[in-house]
Amino acid sequence: MDAARTVSQALDTLMDRAVVPGYSTIGIRVRRRLPTWPDDPPPDALAGRNVLVTGASSGLGAQCVADLAALGAHVHLVVRDVQKGQRVADRIPAPAGTTVWRCDLSDLDSVAELAESLLALGQPLTGIVHNAGVMPPERAESPQHHELSLAVHVLGPVALTERLRPLLRGQHARVVLVTSGGMYVQPLPLDDLEYERELYRPATAYARSKRIQVALLPTLQERWGADGIQVYGMHPGWADTPGVTESLPRFATVMGPVLRPTGQGADTTGWLLATPHPPPGGGLWHDRRERPTDYSSRTRTSAQERRRLWEWVSNAARVNAVEEAS
């Protein structure tokens, strides 16, 4: 059995390094048949629990809502378009129910309003999935004048989680940031976090913001772990979502036959939130296995760089203001 597991892990790693077989539907189909594939969570793993999913109106977010509700959770859908969010909620037959909230994750004032409403409701949270994503065709800014990809993928999630810590504290909670394998090709852009100096490219802006997410994982784990929270990054591979088909139409056309359906793309998110024995936080996951955060010294992030990054992000996300108010 040990030999079989060793061979399985080697095959898994080989597919990961080869990218196409590892990130496509091929990868997860093969991995599911290996002896190293972890068990599914029990059917009632989240019964009686409250979880929150951002970007829940389509794609991987909507799939997460369905998956978590099927495990018994009451799912709070955080969306910009309430009508679209309600259509997703209406398709959920789970008896635990759903609640739809409007919030623009790029707008820190909107984030604060959502947090105040959830705190007033007072229901403990055992999980947050930060799935909301954008890839604007031209450089755009949030209401607080931060580059939009950075605001949605980094500042909004940090600000929201910080404000919701009283609901997460003591719940053995888990927070998942849905990132992207595209971040592997990008170094941490410490000298241009707002993408102001270089010629703007949508896919690059997206990947840079995802690199920032991953670089922050050890810092967020150390910080939020004090409340018993486990923090994970999760990249879904290449999933067939509206975001991919609309923002990367050429890629979607070429890779269409091997793109993952959303159920495969969201699988590890649901597993991380519901597995009875959660792995230690602070790392990057793909297909139920922790993965390296970089494969090149060019993209490696030092402890000093992480400290500089957190200093900037915590100030931009108004973390100090949250601490002073608490």
N, C-alpha and C positions, 0 to 999 in steps of 0.2 A: 504493500500500500504506500509506503514511503517513497518507493521508486516511482510509482504512478503519480503521486503528488508532485514529485520533483519534475517529472516530464511535463505534467500539466502546467506547472508554474512557468517552465521554460517556454512552452508553446504560447502561453498567455503573454509573456514578456516579448517574445518574438513578434507576435501580432501587433502589440502596442508600438514597438519600435518601427515596424513597417508602415504604420499609420493607416493605410487604406483598409487592410483586413481588420485591423483593430478598432477603427472608428466607425466602420460601416456596419450594416446589419449582419454581415458575415461574422464579425468578431463576437457579438453577444450570442449568436446562435451556436457557435462553437463552444464558447465559454460555459454556456448553460449545461453542456454535456460533459464537462470535465469534473473530476472528483473534488476539485478545489472550489467549485461554485458554492457559496454559502446558502444555507437553507432560507426559504421564504419566511417572513414573519408570520405568526399565528393569525388566523382570520379576524380575531377580535383584538389585535394588538393595541389599537388606539381607541377602544371603546371607552366612552366617557371623557375623552380628552379633547382639548381645543387646539387646533393648529391654524396657522395663517399662511396664505400663499399670495405673493405679489405677482402681478402680471398674469392674473388667473383667467383672463377672458378668452384665451386661445392657446394653441400650440402646447408646449410642455407644461405651462401653467394650468391649463384646463385639464390636461391629463393627470397632473398631480392632484388636483381637486378630486377627480373621480377615484384615483387610486387610494388616497388617504381616507375619503369617505367610505370606501368599500371595506376599510379596516376598522371602521367604527367611529372615526373622528368627526367632530363638528368642525367644519372647515370655514374659515373666514376668508372670503375672496376679496383681495385688494385690487381694484381696477380703476382705470381712468374713465371708462365708459360703463356706467352702471347698467344700461340696457343690455350690453353685450355680456357683462358679468352675470346678470340675472338669467340670461338664456342658458349659460353654463350651469348655474345653480339649479335651474328648473329641470335639468336632465339628470340630476343626482337623486336616485331613489332611496339613498341611505336614510334610516330612521333618525340618525343623530342630527341631521339637518345642516343647513348652511346659512351664512350671513354675508351679504355683499356690502362692501365699504368703498366709497369713492376716495381716491388719493392719487395725486400726481407725485411719484417718487422723486422727480427731479426738483420739486419745489419743497424746500425745507419748512416753509410755513404750512403747507398742506400735510406734510409728514407730522408736524407737531399737532395739528388738529386731529388727525387720525389717532395718534397716540393718546391724546387727552380723552377721546371718545372711548377707546378701548380700556384705558385705566378707570374711567368712570363706570364702565360696565363691570369691571372687577373680576372677570373670568380668568383663572390661571391659564397660561399657555405652555404647552409642552413641545411646541415646534414652530419654527418659522422657515419658510422656503422663500429665499430672495431670488425670484425668477424674472422679474420685470426687466425688459431689455429694449434698447433702441440702437439703430444704426442710421443716423440722419445722413442724407446724401451730401449735405454741405455743413460746415462747422456751424453749430448752433449753441445757444447758451440757455441755462436755466434762469428762472426768475431772480436767482441770487448771483447771476453772471458767472456761473461755472460752466465749463464745456459739458455739453449735454450727456455724452456717453459716460463721462466720469461722474456726473451728478446722479444718474439713474443707477449705475452699476456699483458705485462705491459710497458716495456721500449719503444718498437716501437710505440704503440699507444700514449703514453704520448709525445714522441718526435715529432711525426707527427702532433698531434693536436696543440702543442705549436707553431710549425713553421707555421701552417696554420691559426693561430688566426687572422691575418690581413684579410683573406678572410671570416672568420666567424663573425667578429665583426660587430655589427649593423644589423645582418640578422635574429635576433630571432632564432638563430641556435640551433640545438639539436645534441648531441653526445651520441651514445649508445655503451656501451661496452658489447658484448655478453659474458656472464659468464657461470657458471655451478652450478647446485644444489649440485654438489659434494663438493663445497667449504664449505658447512655447517659442515662437519665433521672435518675440518682442522682449528686449531688455526693459528694466524698470526705468521709465522716463523721468527721473527725479528733477532734471533741469528744465523740463517742459511738461509738467503734469497737465496743464490746461490746453496743450496742443496749440500754442500760439506762434511758435517760431518756424515750424515746418509747414510745407504744403500739405493741406488737409486731405487725407484719404479715409473714406468711411470705414473700410475693413481694418485699416491700421488703427484708427481711433478706438474701434471696438476691441481689438486684440490688446491694445495698450491698457485700456481700462480693466480688462480681465486679468492681465498681468499684475496690475495693482491689487486687485482682489486677492489673488493667490499670494502675493508678497506679504499681505497683511494677516494671513491666516494664523501664523504663530503668535503675533501680537494680540489679535482678537481672542485667541484661545486663552492666553495668559490673563487677559483682562476679564473676559466673560466667564472664564472657568472658575473664578472666585465665587460665582453664583451657582456653580454646579452645572454650567452649560457646556455642551460639547459643540464645537464649531468645525464645519467641514466645507471644503470646496468640492464641487462635483461637476465634471464635464461630461456631457451626454453623448459625445461622439457626434456623428453627422446625422442629425434628425430631420425628417421631412416636416418642417413647420412653416407657417406663413412668413415668419421672419427670414428664413433662408430663401424661400422662393421669391419673395419680394425684394430683398436686399442683395441677394447673390443669384440672380436668375441664371447666369451662365453656368455657375457651379451646380445649381440644382438640376439643370438640364443634363449636364454631363454625368453627374453622379446619381441621378434619379433612381436607376434600377437598384442601387445598393444603399440608398438612404434609409435610415432607421424609421419605422413608424414611431409615433410619439410614445407608445407604451414601452418600447425598448429604451428610448431616450430618457424617460422619466424613471425608469426602474430603480436605479441606484439611489435617487432622492428618496423615494418611498421606503426603500430598504434601510437607509441610514436613519430615518425618523422612527421606524417601527421595529427594527430588530431588537429582540429582548436583551442582547448583550452588546451595547454600542461600543465600537472601537474608540480608542483615544482620539481626541480632536486635534485640530491644528494642521491637518494634512489635506492633500488633494486626492479625490477618489474618481474612479471610472470603472464601470462594470463590477461593482462590489469588491474592488481591490484598491488599496492605497497605491498611488503612482508617484513617481518623481515629479517635483515641481519644475525641473529644468533638466536639459540634456547637454547644455553647453555652458562653459565658464562665462561666456558673453552675457548670458541672461541670469546668472546666479546673483542672488541678493544677499548682501552681508548684513550682519546684525546692526551695524552702524547705519546702513541705508534704510533698514526697516524703522529704526528710531527716527530718522529724518522724515520718512514717509508718514509715520503715525503723527508726528508733531504737526505736519501740514494738514493731514486729513482730519485730525481731531479738532483743529481750529476751524477748518472750512465746514465741517459737519456740525459745528456748535456743540461739541461734546462738553466743553467747559461750562457752557450755560446750563446744560442738563444737570451737571454735577452740582452746580451752585443752587439750582432750584430744588434738588432732592434732599 
